[in-house]
Amino acid sequence: MRIEAYNQVAQLYNKNKTVKAQKTDVTSAARDEVQISSFGRDYQIAKQAVAEASDIREDRVAQLKESVNSGNYNVDVNDFANRLLQKYNALV
């Protein structure tokens, strides 16, 4: 076994380590940037507006309450039965 060859390999190995360390220092100094397109910004605004909107339609609820309280609210029995069967068939 040649000792000189081992020393040369060890020296090369140590040189590579320092080069890699220097490269990582250079890349860590760089700043990352994110750019959002105008479509992305519009989507974000629309999503936020939908999230903040109420799930309850107050005008429709008030209209139905008024109909029930006045006694004018009628349910079509056939329509109700058909919808009930559709929901049941969808589950089965």
SEVONU-416141 format. One record per residue: residue number from 1; x, y, z of N, C-alpha, C, O in turn; residue in three letters. Coordinates in nm, 2 decimals, decimal comma. Example, Ala and Ser with C-alpha at 12.3 -4.5 7.8 and 13.67 -1.06 7.14 Angstrom:
% residues 2
+------+--------+--------+--------+--------+--------+--------+--------+--------+--------+--------+--------+--------+------+
! resi !   n.xx !   n.yy !   n.zz !  ca.xx !  ca.yy !  ca.zz !   c.xx !   c.yy !   c.zz !   o.xx !   o.yy !   o.zz ! resn !
+------+--------+--------+--------+--------+--------+--------+--------+--------+--------+--------+--------+--------+------+
!    1 !   1,32 !  -0,57 !   0,78 !   1,23 !  -0,45 !   0,78 !   1,32 !  -0,33 !   0,78 !   1,42 !  -0,33 !   0,85 !  ALA !
!    2 !   1,28 !  -0,22 !   0,71 !   1,37 !  -0,11 !   0,71 !   1,29 !   0,00 !   0,79 !   1,34 !   0,11 !   0,80 !  SER !
+------+--------+--------+--------+--------+--------+--------+--------+--------+--------+--------+--------+--------+------+
//
This chain:
% residues 92
+------+--------+--------+--------+--------+--------+--------+--------+--------+--------+--------+--------+--------+------+
! resi !   n.xx !   n.yy !   n.zz !  ca.xx !  ca.yy !  ca.zz !   c.xx !   c.yy !   c.zz !   o.xx !   o.yy !   o.zz ! resn !
+------+--------+--------+--------+--------+--------+--------+--------+--------+--------+--------+--------+--------+------+
!    1 !   0,08 !  -0,12 !   0,00 !   0,00 !   0,00 !   0,00 !   0,09 !   0,12 !   0,00 !   0,19 !   0,13 !   0,07 !  MET !
!    2 !   0,05 !   0,22 !  -0,08 !   0,13 !   0,34 !  -0,10 !   0,07 !   0,45 !  -0,01 !  -0,05 !   0,48 !  -0,03 !  ARG !
!    3 !   0,14 !   0,50 !   0,08 !   0,09 !   0,61 !   0,17 !   0,08 !   0,74 !   0,10 !  -0,02 !   0,81 !   0,13 !  ILE !
!    4 !   0,16 !   0,77 !   0,01 !   0,15 !   0,89 !  -0,07 !   0,02 !   0,90 !  -0,14 !  -0,04 !   1,01 !  -0,14 !  GLU !
!    5 !  -0,02 !   0,80 !  -0,20 !  -0,15 !   0,80 !  -0,27 !  -0,27 !   0,82 !  -0,17 !  -0,36 !   0,89 !  -0,21 !  ALA !
!    6 !  -0,26 !   0,76 !  -0,06 !  -0,36 !   0,79 !   0,04 !  -0,37 !   0,93 !   0,08 !  -0,48 !   0,99 !   0,10 !  TYR !
!    7 !  -0,25 !   0,99 !   0,10 !  -0,25 !   1,13 !   0,14 !  -0,30 !   1,22 !   0,03 !  -0,37 !   1,32 !   0,06 !  ASN !
!    8 !  -0,27 !   1,19 !  -0,09 !  -0,32 !   1,27 !  -0,20 !  -0,48 !   1,26 !  -0,21 !  -0,54 !   1,36 !  -0,24 !  GLN !
!    9 !  -0,53 !   1,14 !  -0,19 !  -0,67 !   1,12 !  -0,20 !  -0,74 !   1,20 !  -0,08 !  -0,84 !   1,27 !  -0,10 !  VAL !
!   10 !  -0,68 !   1,19 !   0,04 !  -0,73 !   1,27 !   0,15 !  -0,73 !   1,42 !   0,13 !  -0,82 !   1,49 !   0,17 !  ALA !
!   11 !  -0,62 !   1,47 !   0,06 !  -0,62 !   1,61 !   0,03 !  -0,72 !   1,65 !  -0,07 !  -0,79 !   1,75 !  -0,05 !  GLN !
!   12 !  -0,75 !   1,57 !  -0,17 !  -0,85 !   1,60 !  -0,26 !  -0,99 !   1,60 !  -0,20 !  -1,07 !   1,68 !  -0,23 !  LEU !
!   13 !  -1,01 !   1,50 !  -0,11 !  -1,14 !   1,49 !  -0,04 !  -1,16 !   1,61 !   0,04 !  -1,27 !   1,66 !   0,05 !  TYR !
!   14 !  -1,06 !   1,66 !   0,11 !  -1,08 !   1,78 !   0,20 !  -1,10 !   1,90 !   0,11 !  -1,17 !   1,99 !   0,15 !  ASN !
!   15 !  -1,04 !   1,91 !  -0,01 !  -1,06 !   2,03 !  -0,09 !  -1,20 !   2,03 !  -0,14 !  -1,27 !   2,14 !  -0,14 !  LYS !
!   16 !  -1,26 !   1,92 !  -0,18 !  -1,40 !   1,91 !  -0,22 !  -1,50 !   1,96 !  -0,11 !  -1,60 !   2,02 !  -0,14 !  ASN !
!   17 !  -1,47 !   1,92 !   0,01 !  -1,55 !   1,96 !   0,12 !  -1,56 !   2,11 !   0,13 !  -1,67 !   2,17 !   0,15 !  LYS !
!   18 !  -1,45 !   2,18 !   0,12 !  -1,44 !   2,32 !   0,14 !  -1,51 !   2,39 !   0,02 !  -1,58 !   2,49 !   0,04 !  THR !
!   19 !  -1,50 !   2,34 !  -0,10 !  -1,57 !   2,39 !  -0,22 !  -1,72 !   2,38 !  -0,20 !  -1,79 !   2,48 !  -0,23 !  VAL !
!   20 !  -1,77 !   2,27 !  -0,15 !  -1,91 !   2,25 !  -0,13 !  -1,96 !   2,35 !  -0,03 !  -2,07 !   2,40 !  -0,04 !  LYS !
!   21 !  -1,89 !   2,37 !   0,08 !  -1,93 !   2,46 !   0,18 !  -1,94 !   2,60 !   0,13 !  -2,03 !   2,68 !   0,16 !  ALA !
!   22 !  -1,84 !   2,64 !   0,04 !  -1,85 !   2,77 !  -0,01 !  -1,97 !   2,79 !  -0,10 !  -2,03 !   2,89 !  -0,10 !  GLN !
!   23 !  -2,00 !   2,69 !  -0,18 !  -2,11 !   2,70 !  -0,27 !  -2,24 !   2,71 !  -0,19 !  -2,33 !   2,79 !  -0,24 !  LYS !
!   24 !  -2,26 !   2,64 !  -0,09 !  -2,38 !   2,65 !  -0,01 !  -2,39 !   2,79 !   0,06 !  -2,50 !   2,84 !   0,07 !  THR !
!   25 !  -2,28 !   2,85 !   0,09 !  -2,29 !   2,99 !   0,15 !  -2,33 !   3,09 !   0,05 !  -2,41 !   3,18 !   0,08 !  ASP !
!   26 !  -2,29 !   3,07 !  -0,08 !  -2,33 !   3,16 !  -0,18 !  -2,48 !   3,15 !  -0,21 !  -2,55 !   3,25 !  -0,23 !  VAL !
!   27 !  -2,53 !   3,03 !  -0,22 !  -2,67 !   3,01 !  -0,25 !  -2,76 !   3,05 !  -0,14 !  -2,87 !   3,10 !  -0,16 !  THR !
!   28 !  -2,71 !   3,04 !  -0,01 !  -2,80 !   3,08 !   0,10 !  -2,81 !   3,23 !   0,11 !  -2,91 !   3,28 !   0,17 !  SER !
!   29 !  -2,72 !   3,30 !   0,05 !  -2,73 !   3,45 !   0,05 !  -2,83 !   3,50 !  -0,05 !  -2,88 !   3,61 !  -0,03 !  ALA !
!   30 !  -2,86 !   3,42 !  -0,15 !  -2,96 !   3,46 !  -0,25 !  -3,10 !   3,46 !  -0,19 !  -3,13 !   3,38 !  -0,11 !  ALA !
!   31 !  -3,18 !   3,55 !  -0,24 !  -3,32 !   3,56 !  -0,18 !  -3,42 !   3,49 !  -0,28 !  -3,40 !   3,51 !  -0,41 !  ARG !
!   32 !  -3,51 !   3,42 !  -0,23 !  -3,62 !   3,36 !  -0,32 !  -3,73 !   3,47 !  -0,34 !  -3,76 !   3,55 !  -0,25 !  ASP !
!   33 !  -3,79 !   3,46 !  -0,45 !  -3,90 !   3,55 !  -0,49 !  -4,01 !   3,47 !  -0,54 !  -4,00 !   3,37 !  -0,60 !  GLU !
!   34 !  -4,13 !   3,52 !  -0,51 !  -4,26 !   3,46 !  -0,56 !  -4,33 !   3,57 !  -0,63 !  -4,35 !   3,68 !  -0,58 !  VAL !
!   35 !  -4,38 !   3,53 !  -0,75 !  -4,46 !   3,63 !  -0,83 !  -4,59 !   3,56 !  -0,86 !  -4,60 !   3,45 !  -0,91 !  GLN !
!   36 !  -4,70 !   3,63 !  -0,82 !  -4,83 !   3,58 !  -0,84 !  -4,89 !   3,65 !  -0,96 !  -4,89 !   3,78 !  -0,97 !  ILE !
!   37 !  -4,94 !   3,58 !  -1,06 !  -5,00 !   3,64 !  -1,18 !  -5,13 !   3,72 !  -1,14 !  -5,18 !   3,70 !  -1,03 !  SER !
!   38 !  -5,17 !   3,80 !  -1,23 !  -5,30 !   3,88 !  -1,21 !  -5,42 !   3,78 !  -1,20 !  -5,51 !   3,81 !  -1,12 !  SER !
!   39 !  -5,42 !   3,67 !  -1,27 !  -5,52 !   3,57 !  -1,26 !  -5,52 !   3,51 !  -1,12 !  -5,63 !   3,49 !  -1,06 !  PHE !
!   40 !  -5,41 !   3,48 !  -1,07 !  -5,39 !   3,43 !  -0,93 !  -5,44 !   3,53 !  -0,83 !  -5,51 !   3,48 !  -0,73 !  GLY !
!   41 !  -5,41 !   3,65 !  -0,84 !  -5,46 !   3,75 !  -0,75 !  -5,61 !   3,77 !  -0,76 !  -5,68 !   3,78 !  -0,65 !  ARG !
!   42 !  -5,66 !   3,77 !  -0,88 !  -5,81 !   3,78 !  -0,89 !  -5,88 !   3,66 !  -0,83 !  -5,98 !   3,67 !  -0,76 !  ASP !
!   43 !  -5,82 !   3,54 !  -0,85 !  -5,88 !   3,42 !  -0,79 !  -5,87 !   3,43 !  -0,64 !  -5,97 !   3,39 !  -0,57 !  TYR !
!   44 !  -5,76 !   3,47 !  -0,59 !  -5,75 !   3,49 !  -0,44 !  -5,85 !   3,58 !  -0,38 !  -5,91 !   3,56 !  -0,28 !  GLN !
!   45 !  -5,88 !   3,70 !  -0,45 !  -5,98 !   3,79 !  -0,41 !  -6,12 !   3,73 !  -0,42 !  -6,20 !   3,75 !  -0,32 !  ILE !
!   46 !  -6,15 !   3,66 !  -0,52 !  -6,28 !   3,60 !  -0,54 !  -6,30 !   3,50 !  -0,43 !  -6,41 !   3,49 !  -0,38 !  ALA !
!   47 !  -6,20 !   3,42 !  -0,41 !  -6,21 !   3,31 !  -0,30 !  -6,24 !   3,37 !  -0,17 !  -6,32 !   3,32 !  -0,09 !  LYS !
!   48 !  -6,17 !   3,48 !  -0,14 !  -6,19 !   3,55 !  -0,01 !  -6,33 !   3,61 !   0,00 !  -6,39 !   3,60 !   0,11 !  GLN !
!   49 !  -6,38 !   3,67 !  -0,11 !  -6,51 !   3,72 !  -0,11 !  -6,62 !   3,62 !  -0,09 !  -6,72 !   3,64 !  -0,01 !  ALA !
!   50 !  -6,60 !   3,50 !  -0,15 !  -6,70 !   3,39 !  -0,13 !  -6,69 !   3,34 !   0,02 !  -6,79 !   3,30 !   0,07 !  VAL !
!   51 !  -6,57 !   3,33 !   0,07 !  -6,56 !   3,28 !   0,21 !  -6,62 !   3,38 !   0,31 !  -6,68 !   3,34 !   0,41 !  ALA !
!   52 !  -6,62 !   3,51 !   0,28 !  -6,68 !   3,61 !   0,37 !  -6,83 !   3,62 !   0,35 !  -6,90 !   3,68 !   0,44 !  GLU !
!   53 !  -6,88 !   3,58 !   0,24 !  -7,03 !   3,59 !   0,21 !  -7,11 !   3,50 !   0,30 !  -7,06 !   3,39 !   0,34 !  ALA !
!   54 !  -7,23 !   3,54 !   0,33 !  -7,31 !   3,46 !   0,41 !  -7,37 !   3,34 !   0,33 !  -7,40 !   3,36 !   0,22 !  SER !
!   55 !  -7,39 !   3,23 !   0,40 !  -7,45 !   3,11 !   0,33 !  -7,60 !   3,12 !   0,33 !  -7,67 !   3,04 !   0,27 !  ASP !
!   56 !  -7,66 !   3,21 !   0,41 !  -7,80 !   3,22 !   0,42 !  -7,85 !   3,34 !   0,34 !  -7,80 !   3,45 !   0,35 !  ILE !
!   57 !  -7,95 !   3,31 !   0,26 !  -8,01 !   3,42 !   0,18 !  -8,12 !   3,48 !   0,26 !  -8,23 !   3,43 !   0,26 !  ARG !
!   58 !  -8,09 !   3,59 !   0,32 !  -8,19 !   3,66 !   0,41 !  -8,32 !   3,69 !   0,35 !  -8,42 !   3,68 !   0,41 !  GLU !
!   59 !  -8,31 !   3,74 !   0,22 !  -8,43 !   3,78 !   0,15 !  -8,52 !   3,66 !   0,13 !  -8,65 !   3,68 !   0,14 !  ASP !
!   60 !  -8,47 !   3,55 !   0,09 !  -8,55 !   3,43 !   0,07 !  -8,61 !   3,38 !   0,20 !  -8,72 !   3,33 !   0,20 !  ARG !
!   61 !  -8,53 !   3,38 !   0,31 !  -8,58 !   3,33 !   0,44 !  -8,69 !   3,42 !   0,48 !  -8,79 !   3,37 !   0,54 !  VAL !
!   62 !  -8,68 !   3,55 !   0,47 !  -8,79 !   3,64 !   0,51 !  -8,91 !   3,62 !   0,43 !  -9,02 !   3,62 !   0,49 !  ALA !
!   63 !  -8,90 !   3,59 !   0,30 !  -9,02 !   3,57 !   0,22 !  -9,09 !   3,44 !   0,26 !  -9,21 !   3,43 !   0,27 !  GLN !
!   64 !  -9,01 !   3,33 !   0,29 !  -9,07 !   3,21 !   0,33 !  -9,13 !   3,22 !   0,47 !  -9,24 !   3,16 !   0,49 !  LEU !
!   65 !  -9,07 !   3,29 !   0,56 !  -9,13 !   3,31 !   0,69 !  -9,26 !   3,38 !   0,68 !  -9,36 !   3,35 !   0,75 !  LYS !
!   66 !  -9,27 !   3,48 !   0,60 !  -9,39 !   3,56 !   0,58 !  -9,50 !   3,47 !   0,52 !  -9,62 !   3,48 !   0,57 !  GLU !
!   67 !  -9,47 !   3,38 !   0,43 !  -9,56 !   3,29 !   0,37 !  -9,62 !   3,19 !   0,47 !  -9,74 !   3,16 !   0,47 !  SER !
!   68 !  -9,53 !   3,14 !   0,55 !  -9,57 !   3,04 !   0,66 !  -9,66 !   3,11 !   0,76 !  -9,76 !   3,06 !   0,80 !  VAL !
!   69 !  -9,61 !   3,23 !   0,81 !  -9,69 !   3,30 !   0,91 !  -9,83 !   3,34 !   0,86 !  -9,92 !   3,34 !   0,94 !  ASN !
!   70 !  -9,84 !   3,38 !   0,73 !  -9,97 !   3,42 !   0,68 ! -10,06 !   3,30 !   0,64 ! -10,18 !   3,32 !   0,61 !  SER !
!   71 ! -10,00 !   3,18 !   0,64 ! -10,08 !   3,07 !   0,60 ! -10,09 !   3,04 !   0,45 ! -10,16 !   2,96 !   0,40 !  GLY !
!   72 ! -10,01 !   3,11 !   0,37 ! -10,01 !   3,10 !   0,23 !  -9,91 !   3,00 !   0,17 !  -9,90 !   2,98 !   0,05 !  ASN !
!   73 !  -9,83 !   2,94 !   0,26 !  -9,72 !   2,85 !   0,22 !  -9,78 !   2,71 !   0,20 !  -9,83 !   2,65 !   0,29 !  TYR !
!   74 !  -9,78 !   2,66 !   0,07 !  -9,83 !   2,53 !   0,04 !  -9,72 !   2,45 !  -0,02 !  -9,64 !   2,49 !  -0,10 !  ASN !
!   75 !  -9,72 !   2,32 !   0,02 !  -9,63 !   2,23 !  -0,04 !  -9,70 !   2,14 !  -0,13 !  -9,80 !   2,08 !  -0,10 !  VAL !
!   76 !  -9,65 !   2,12 !  -0,26 !  -9,71 !   2,03 !  -0,35 !  -9,66 !   1,89 !  -0,31 !  -9,54 !   1,86 !  -0,31 !  ASP !
!   77 !  -9,76 !   1,81 !  -0,27 !  -9,73 !   1,67 !  -0,22 !  -9,66 !   1,59 !  -0,33 !  -9,57 !   1,51 !  -0,29 !  VAL !
!   78 !  -9,71 !   1,59 !  -0,45 !  -9,65 !   1,51 !  -0,56 !  -9,50 !   1,55 !  -0,58 !  -9,41 !   1,47 !  -0,60 !  ASN !
!   79 !  -9,47 !   1,68 !  -0,58 !  -9,34 !   1,73 !  -0,60 !  -9,25 !   1,69 !  -0,49 !  -9,14 !   1,64 !  -0,51 !  ASP !
!   80 !  -9,30 !   1,70 !  -0,36 !  -9,22 !   1,65 !  -0,25 !  -9,19 !   1,50 !  -0,25 !  -9,08 !   1,46 !  -0,23 !  PHE !
!   81 !  -9,29 !   1,42 !  -0,29 !  -9,27 !   1,28 !  -0,30 !  -9,17 !   1,24 !  -0,41 !  -9,09 !   1,16 !  -0,39 !  ALA !
!   82 !  -9,18 !   1,31 !  -0,52 !  -9,08 !   1,28 !  -0,63 !  -8,94 !   1,32 !  -0,59 !  -8,85 !   1,24 !  -0,61 !  ASN !
!   83 !  -8,92 !   1,43 !  -0,52 !  -8,79 !   1,47 !  -0,48 !  -8,74 !   1,37 !  -0,37 !  -8,62 !   1,34 !  -0,37 !  ARG !
!   84 !  -8,82 !   1,33 !  -0,28 !  -8,79 !   1,23 !  -0,18 !  -8,74 !   1,10 !  -0,24 !  -8,64 !   1,05 !  -0,20 !  LEU !
!   85 !  -8,81 !   1,06 !  -0,34 !  -8,77 !   0,93 !  -0,41 !  -8,64 !   0,95 !  -0,49 !  -8,56 !   0,86 !  -0,49 !  LEU !
!   86 !  -8,62 !   1,07 !  -0,55 !  -8,49 !   1,09 !  -0,62 !  -8,38 !   1,08 !  -0,52 !  -8,27 !   1,03 !  -0,55 !  GLN !
!   87 !  -8,39 !   1,14 !  -0,40 !  -8,28 !   1,14 !  -0,30 !  -8,26 !   1,00 !  -0,25 !  -8,15 !   0,95 !  -0,24 !  LYS !
!   88 !  -8,37 !   0,92 !  -0,23 !  -8,36 !   0,79 !  -0,19 !  -8,29 !   0,70 !  -0,29 !  -8,20 !   0,62 !  -0,26 !  TYR !
!   89 !  -8,33 !   0,72 !  -0,42 !  -8,26 !   0,64 !  -0,53 !  -8,12 !   0,67 !  -0,55 !  -8,04 !   0,59 !  -0,59 !  ASN !
!   90 !  -8,08 !   0,80 !  -0,52 !  -7,94 !   0,84 !  -0,53 !  -7,86 !   0,77 !  -0,42 !  -7,74 !   0,74 !  -0,45 !  ALA !
!   91 !  -7,92 !   0,75 !  -0,31 !  -7,84 !   0,69 !  -0,20 !  -7,83 !   0,53 !  -0,22 !  -7,73 !   0,47 !  -0,18 !  LEU !
!   92 !  -7,93 !   0,48 !  -0,28 !  -7,93 !   0,33 !  -0,30 !  -7,85 !   0,30 !  -0,42 !  -7,83 !   0,18 !  -0,45 !  VAL !
+------+--------+--------+--------+--------+--------+--------+--------+--------+--------+--------+--------+--------+------+
//
